């Protein structure tokens, strides 16, 4: 479609549809609990948008256009698998938020996000036209739109067509703005992380009970996935990563139809998911007997996890946490690890990851990010020498320290 066909004047009618009002529950039926469909209360969603709008005013933004499923969920509560089709939230400085989405999702939007207006496009139609109409009404000529340009969910071609259609507007990249607001979890969010951690623990203990010589990696995976669902979990951002330690360095591959043999190590990394909030953890288990070097590597990994946990306190810098981890590992193995991080910020996540988008705030060497109470990290002690061994947990930073909210045995584990 040519640029000329996309030009939109502010006087055009917007393609907006108010969400249908939810049907009233029968008088004999009790009302559903707020957590049945919504991650947090309506008041918390409103407060989040209020904080974001204050930041918009300070930056002189007339509207903010956000495409990441995590940001749409954070501000509106939308939780579905339809983000493979273009979806964008336009938050004007004043007035109701507008959600641009595929028309076939209208029933989901009506049920989950009645507080927003819905601008819908049909199959075969260009969503850039709808987005341009919405922005033309929300932003005065010469106004500035903040765009989440670094989102994997925003096709550059769509953004280019919208910009060409609205040459009178200014555009700035505001990808970091909503991400910063999501860094510290509210009490309601922390409760969801704890629920996800409970699911993680059930799934991990299942993996440890099923694994053994003669058992297939895929069999462990099948039991883990069933346990996660039966414990109340949703589809997580990653499927469980389950593989022998011979493939440990292949970081994002998972099970095969391969039977474990005596002397094999099995790496299991997984996360429960509740209302899109995650609590990852990992363990390494050995069949029959530990591989050469595994006892020393396991001791180093556990020492590193304990040191990182002790250092992960409010006011610390992420680089200081990394140094504490690396020093503890080196004290056991005699070699300083060169891993790219020993953990990363986590929380809301949609497939294809649980890290909340393409950019990962990691606990890295020299990191300058200040740790704050309410942050949630996947604290990961990954040791590569004298053998590959990993132990990790979800860590919630509290006012006076750090709590590991995921639970399963952390010492060297062997199974028959």
C-alpha positions, 0 to 999 in steps of 0.5 A: 500500500502506498504512503499516499493511501495512508494519509489521515486527517484528524477530522476522519472518524476513528475506528473505535468501538467501546467494549461491550458491557459484561453480562450481569451474573444471574442473581443466584450466582455469586460474583467471580473473584477479582483474580479470576480474570484480572491480575490486579485490581482496577484501582492498581491498573488506574494507578499505573496509568496515572504514574505513566501519564505523569512521566509523559507530561514531564517529557512533553508527550501527547500520547504513548504507543506501546506494543509489547504484550508485557506492557499491554498486560501491565496497563490493561490486564490483557492476557491471551495468545493473540499477540501474533497479530499486531496489537498496540496500546495508545495511551493519550495524556488525557482520556481513555486508553485505546487498544488497536487489535485484530477484529476477531479478538473483540470478545476477548477485549470486551471481557478483559479490557472494558476500561479501554476503547477498541480500535479494530481491524479486519483480516486483510486490512492494514492496522497502520491505517487504524493506528494512524486514525487513533493518533490523529485524534489523540495528538495535536499537530506538532505534538509528540508521540512516544513509541516503544520502538524496541519492542519485538511486537512492533513491525518496523514497516507498520511504524514507517507507514504510520509516520508517513501518514502523520508527518505533522507529528514528532516521534521519540523512542520511549522503550525504556519508560514503561520498563522502568515502571515495571521494575519494582513489583507492587504487593499484589504483583509479589503475591502473584510471583509467590503463587507462580513460585509455588507452581514452580516448586511442584513442577521441579519436585516432580522432575526430580522424582521422575528423572532416572536411568532409563527415563526419557528426557521427554518423559520428564518433560511430560510429567513436569508440564502436567504438574504445572497445569494441575498446580494452577499454572498457565502456559509459561513464556518458555516451555521447561528447558530439560536436557542432559548436561552434555548439551548444557551449553546449548542454552535454549534447547530442550528435551529430546526422545533420549533415555538417560543413562547412568552417569548422565546429568540432567538440567531442568529449568522451568517456571510456573506462571500465574497471570503471566507472572513467572518465578523461574528456577533450575536444578541439576540432577545426576543418574546413578552417580555424579559425573567427573567434577560434578561434586566440586561444580555443585559446591561452587554453584551453591556457594555462588547462589548463597553469596549472590543472595546475601549481596542482593539487598536494597541499595547494592549495585548489580555489579556488586552482586555479580562480584560476590557470586564470582568470588564465591565460585572462584573460592571453590574452583580456583577459577574466576567464572566468566559467565555473562550474568548471574541473574536477571530481572523477571516478572510479566512474560509472554511467549517466547520468553519469561524475561519480559521482552527482548531486552534483559536487565541482567546482574552483570560484571560492572552493572550500575543498576541500583537494587530496590526493594520489590525487585524480582530476579531469577538468581542464577548460579551457572558453573561451567568448570570443572563440570557444568552445574546449575542451581537457580531460584527466584529472589524477591528483594525485601526491605532488609534483604532477599528472599528465595521464593522458589523451593526444592533441594539445592544440594548435589542430587543423585537418582537411581 
